[in-house]
Amino acid sequence: MKVDHYLASGSIREAANAAARAKALGHDGVFSADAGHEPFLPLSAAAHHVQGIDYGTAIAVAFARSPMVVAMTAWDLAELTGGRFYLGLGTQIRAHITRRFSMPWESPGPKMGEFIQAVRAVWDTWQNGTALNFRGDYYSLTLMSPFFDPGPINHPHVPIYIAGVGPYMSRLAGEMCDGFHAHPFHTVRYLREVVMPNIELGAGKAGRSVDDVEMASVVFVVTGRDQDQMDRMRWYVKQQLSFYASTPSYRPVLEVHGWDFGPTLTAMSKRGEWKEMAEVIPDEVVDEVAIVAPLDELGSALKRRYDGILDRVGFYSLSGAGLDLSDDEWVGLIESCK
C-alpha cells in the first residue's frame, strides 16, 4: 500500500517544502485538492523542486474547465514530473458548477466519460500526430494548429483517476480509468457491496479487469497518543461526517447501512445548525467510517481494514483535528502501513 501526503492548504508558497518533507518521511506521493486554491499550480511548484515521488490532483473539478485546458496542464505536469503525474477528476455537484463556476450542469456521468475521451484524444494528437476530430454530445474539439501543439513527451501515458460515490462513476472507472478515488465518506462494506462490484461491471464491459483500476482514498482516523487526544479527534470526525451526511449526494452510503439521519442533518444544515450537527452522528457510525486506534497501532489497524481494497491511502483528519506528529512518528506510521 502506498501512503500519500495531501496538501493541507494547497498554497503555492508552501507546496515545495511540503513535498520535500513528505518525501523525506517516506510518502509515495503528494496530492492536491480543488478547494481553496487552484489544484495544479502547487503541484507544478513542488515538482520543480522535488523529484522522485508521485504527484496528482485529488481532485480537479472537470466541469469547471475545458478538456483542452486540462489536457495541456496535465501534459506539462507529466513532462515536469518525469511521468509521475496522476490526473484526478471529479464532477462536483450541481450548485457548485452552476452557481460557483457559472458553468452548465448536464448529465454528469455521461459528460465525465466524454470529458475523459476528449482529453485522451488531445493527447493522441500531440503524441502521435493524429488529426484532432473529437465530436461528442457535450464537447467538440476539431482544431489543433502546429503553433498550439506542444508535441510529444517522453512519458505520454497520464493515468486518469475519477472520484465518485455511486454506481455510475464506479462503472465508469472500471470501463475507462486507471484509478478511482473513493470518497473519504465511505465504509468497507460500501466499497465491497457497491463500489467494487460496479467497477468490475465496467471493466468487464470494456474487456478489462478490476485489477486495472487502482483504488485510492483519504481515510478518516480517530487516533492519538492518549484518550484525551482520541476523544478530541472523534468529535472532529463527527463534525466532518455530519457535513457529508447532510448532502444528498452521499446518501447511498447511509442507505447501505440503514442509517436514517441524513434528512435530519440536511434540515439542520439549511437552518445553519452546523455545530449541533455533530451530535447526531452516533459513535458506531464513527467506528464504521473511521479507523479508531491509538497512534502506535494505527498503521496495523489500517492495513487490516483495507488490505486488498485500497492501493493508495492518505489521512484525512490528522492535521485538521490538531494532532501534529513528529517526524519520527510519521516515519513509523508510514512504515507500518506498508
C-alpha positions in Angstrom: 0.0 0.0 0.0 1.3 3.4 -0.9 0.9 6.3 1.5 0.4 9.8 0.1 0.5 13.3 1.5 -2.4 15.5 0.8 -1.6 19.2 0.8 -3.4 20.8 3.7 -3.8 24.3 2.2 -2.7 24.0 -1.5 -0.7 27.1 -1.1 1.9 27.6 -3.8 4.4 29.0 -1.4 4.2 26.0 0.9 4.0 23.3 -1.7 7.7 22.7 -2.4 8.6 22.5 1.3 5.6 20.2 2.0 6.7 17.9 -0.8 10.3 17.8 0.3 9.2 16.9 3.9 6.7 14.3 2.6 9.4 12.6 0.5 11.9 12.6 3.4 9.3 11.0 5.7 8.6 8.2 3.2 5.4 9.3 1.5 5.0 7.9 -2.0 3.1 10.9 -3.5 1.7 14.4 -3.0 -1.8 15.2 -3.9 -3.8 18.5 -4.1 -7.4 19.3 -3.9 -9.6 21.7 -5.8 -10.6 23.6 -2.7 -9.2 27.0 -1.5 -6.5 27.1 -4.2 -6.1 26.1 -7.8 -5.1 22.4 -7.7 -2.5 22.2 -10.5 -0.3 25.2 -9.6 1.1 24.0 -6.2 2.0 20.6 -7.8 3.9 22.5 -10.5 5.8 24.5 -7.9 6.5 21.3 -5.8 7.6 19.1 -8.7 10.0 21.8 -10.0 12.0 21.4 -6.7 11.2 17.8 -5.6 11.5 14.9 -8.0 11.2 11.1 -7.4 7.7 11.0 -6.0 4.2 10.9 -7.5 2.0 14.0 -7.9 -1.7 14.2 -8.6 -4.9 16.1 -8.2 -7.5 14.6 -5.9 -9.4 16.0 -7.5 -9.7 18.8 -10.1 -13.3 19.7 -11.0 -13.7 18.7 -14.6 -16.8 20.6 -15.5 -15.2 23.9 -14.3 -12.6 23.5 -17.1 -12.3 22.8 -20.8 -10.9 19.4 -21.8 -8.3 21.2 -23.8 -7.1 23.2 -20.9 -6.9 20.2 -18.6 -5.1 18.1 -21.3 -2.4 20.8 -21.7 -1.9 21.3 -17.9 -1.7 17.5 -17.3 0.7 17.1 -20.3 3.0 19.8 -18.9 2.9 18.2 -15.4 3.6 14.7 -16.8 6.7 16.1 -18.5 7.8 18.0 -15.4 7.4 15.0 -13.1 9.0 12.5 -15.4 5.8 10.7 -16.0 4.7 10.6 -12.3 1.6 12.8 -12.6 -1.8 11.4 -11.9 -4.8 13.4 -13.3 -7.7 13.1 -10.8 -11.0 14.4 -12.0 -14.4 14.9 -10.3 -17.8 16.2 -11.2 -18.7 18.3 -8.1 -22.4 18.9 -7.5 -24.9 21.0 -9.5 -24.9 24.0 -7.1 -21.2 24.5 -7.3 -21.0 24.0 -11.1 -23.8 26.4 -11.9 -23.5 28.9 -9.1 -19.8 29.0 -8.1 -18.3 28.3 -11.6 -21.2 29.6 -13.7 -20.9 26.5 -16.0 -23.7 24.2 -17.3 -24.8 21.1 -15.5 -25.5 18.3 -17.8 -25.8 14.5 -17.2 -22.6 14.3 -15.0 -21.9 10.6 -15.6 -22.0 10.6 -19.4 -20.4 14.0 -19.6 -17.5 12.8 -17.4 -16.9 9.9 -19.7 -16.9 12.2 -22.7 -14.5 14.6 -20.9 -12.0 11.8 -20.4 -12.3 10.7 -24.1 -11.8 14.3 -25.2 -8.6 14.7 -23.1 -7.2 11.5 -24.4 -8.0 12.5 -28.0 -5.9 15.7 -27.5 -3.0 13.7 -26.1 -3.1 11.3 -29.0 -2.9 14.3 -31.4 0.1 15.7 -29.6 2.0 12.4 -29.2 1.2 10.6 -32.4 0.1 13.4 -34.8 -3.4 12.0 -35.1 -5.8 14.6 -36.6 -7.9 16.1 -33.8 -11.5 15.2 -34.6 -13.4 14.6 -31.4 -17.2 15.2 -31.7 -19.4 14.3 -28.8 -22.7 15.3 -27.2 -21.0 17.8 -24.8 -17.6 18.6 -26.3 -16.3 19.2 -29.8 -12.6 19.5 -30.4 -11.6 19.7 -34.0 -8.8 22.3 -34.3 -5.1 21.9 -33.5 -2.7 24.0 -35.5 1.1 23.5 -35.1 1.5 26.7 -33.2 -0.6 25.4 -30.3 0.7 21.8 -30.4 3.3 21.1 -27.6 4.4 17.9 -29.3 5.3 14.5 -27.9 6.8 13.9 -24.5 8.8 11.0 -23.0 6.0 9.7 -20.8 2.8 10.1 -22.7 0.6 7.8 -20.6 -1.0 10.0 -18.0 -3.1 8.0 -15.6 -6.6 9.3 -15.1 -8.5 8.7 -11.9 -12.0 9.8 -11.2 -13.7 10.4 -7.9 -17.2 9.1 -7.1 -19.6 7.7 -4.7 -22.4 5.9 -6.6 -22.6 3.0 -9.0 -22.3 5.1 -12.3 -19.0 6.6 -11.5 -17.7 3.3 -10.2 -18.7 1.6 -13.5 -17.1 4.4 -15.5 -13.9 4.0 -13.6 -13.9 0.3 -14.4 -14.6 1.0 -18.1 -12.1 3.7 -18.9 -10.0 4.9 -16.0 -6.7 4.0 -14.4 -7.9 4.6 -10.9 -10.8 5.5 -8.6 -10.7 8.0 -5.7 -13.1 6.6 -3.2 -14.6 9.4 -1.2 -13.5 9.6 2.4 -17.1 9.2 3.5 -17.2 5.5 2.9 -17.2 2.2 4.7 -15.5 -1.0 3.8 -19.0 -2.6 3.4 -20.0 0.1 1.0 -16.8 -0.3 -1.0 -17.3 -4.1 -1.2 -21.1 -4.1 -1.9 -21.4 -1.1 -4.2 -18.1 0.4 -5.5 -16.1 -2.8 -6.3 -18.9 -4.7 -8.0 -19.7 -1.8 -10.2 -16.0 -1.2 -11.1 -15.9 -4.9 -12.1 -19.0 -4.5 -14.2 -17.5 -1.5 -16.0 -14.2 -3.3 -16.5 -16.0 -6.3 -17.9 -17.8 -4.2 -20.4 -14.5 -2.8 -21.8 -12.7 -6.2 -21.7 -10.6 -5.1 -18.7 -10.0 -6.4 -15.3 -10.9 -4.8 -11.9 -7.1 -5.1 -11.2 -6.6 -2.5 -13.9 -8.1 0.1 -11.6 -6.0 1.4 -8.7 -8.0 2.3 -5.6 -7.1 5.3 -3.6 -8.7 7.2 -0.8 -8.1 9.6 2.1 -9.4 7.9 5.2 -10.8 9.2 8.4 -9.0 8.2 11.5 -9.6 8.6 15.3 -6.2 8.4 16.9 -3.9 9.9 19.4 -1.2 9.4 22.0 -3.7 9.2 24.8 -7.5 9.0 25.3 -7.9 12.8 25.5 -6.4 13.3 22.1 -8.6 10.5 20.7 -11.7 12.0 22.2 -11.0 15.4 20.6 -10.4 13.7 17.2 -13.6 11.7 17.5 -15.6 14.9 17.9 -13.8 16.5 14.9 -14.6 13.4 12.8 -18.2 13.6 13.9 -18.3 17.2 12.6 -16.9 16.2 9.3 -19.2 13.2 8.9 -22.2 15.3 9.7 -21.4 17.7 6.9 -21.0 14.9 4.3 -24.1 13.0 5.6 -26.2 16.2 5.2 -25.5 16.2 1.4 -27.9 14.0 -0.6 -25.2 13.0 -3.0 -23.6 10.9 -0.2 -26.9 9.3 0.9 -26.1 5.9 -0.8 -23.5 5.2 1.9 -26.2 5.8 4.6 -28.7 3.5 2.8 -26.4 0.5 2.7 -26.2 0.6 6.5 -29.8 1.6 7.1 -28.7 4.9 8.8 -31.6 7.3 8.7 -30.2 10.5 10.0 -29.4 12.1 6.6 -32.7 14.1 6.2 -32.3 15.4 9.8 -28.8 16.6 9.0 -29.9 18.2 5.7 -32.6 20.1 7.5 -30.2 21.3 10.2 -27.7 22.4 7.6 -30.3 24.6 5.9 -31.0 26.2 9.3 -27.3 26.8 9.8 -27.0 24.5 12.8 -23.5 23.3 11.8 -22.1 23.0 15.3 -25.1 21.0 16.6 -25.0 18.5 13.6 -22.1 16.5 15.1 -24.3 15.4 18.0 -26.5 13.5 15.5 -23.7 11.1 14.5 -23.6 8.0 16.7 -20.3 6.6 17.9 -21.0 3.3 16.0 -21.0 5.3 12.7 -17.6 6.8 13.5 -16.3 3.3 14.2 -17.6 2.1 10.8 -16.3 5.1 8.8 -13.1 5.9 10.6 -10.2 3.8 11.7 -10.2 4.0 15.5 -6.8 3.1 17.1 -4.1 4.5 19.3 -1.3 6.2 17.3 1.1 3.3 17.8 -1.5 0.8 16.4 -2.9 2.9 13.6 -0.8 1.6 10.8 -1.6 -2.1 11.5 -5.3 -1.2 12.0 -5.4 0.5 8.6 -3.7 -2.5 6.9 -6.3 -4.9 8.5 -9.2 -2.8 7.3 -8.0 -2.0 3.7 -5.8 -4.9 2.8 -6.9 -6.0 -0.7 -9.1 -2.9 -1.1 -7.0 0.3 -1.3 -3.7 0.6 -3.2 -3.1 4.2 -2.1 -4.1 5.9 1.2 -3.9 9.3 2.8 -5.0 10.5 6.2 -8.0 12.9 6.3 -8.2 14.1 9.8 -4.8 14.3 11.5 -3.9 17.9 10.9 -7.4 19.1 10.9 -8.0 17.7 14.3 -4.9 19.4 15.7 -2.7 16.3 16.1 0.7 17.2 14.9 3.0 14.2 14.5 6.8 14.4 14.9 9.0 13.3 12.1 9.7 10.0 13.9 6.0 9.4 14.4 5.3 9.9 10.8 8.1 7.6 9.7 6.8 4.9 12.0 3.2 5.3 10.9 4.1 5.2 7.2 6.3 2.2 7.6 3.7 0.3 9.5 1.2 0.9 6.6 3.3 -0.8 4.0 
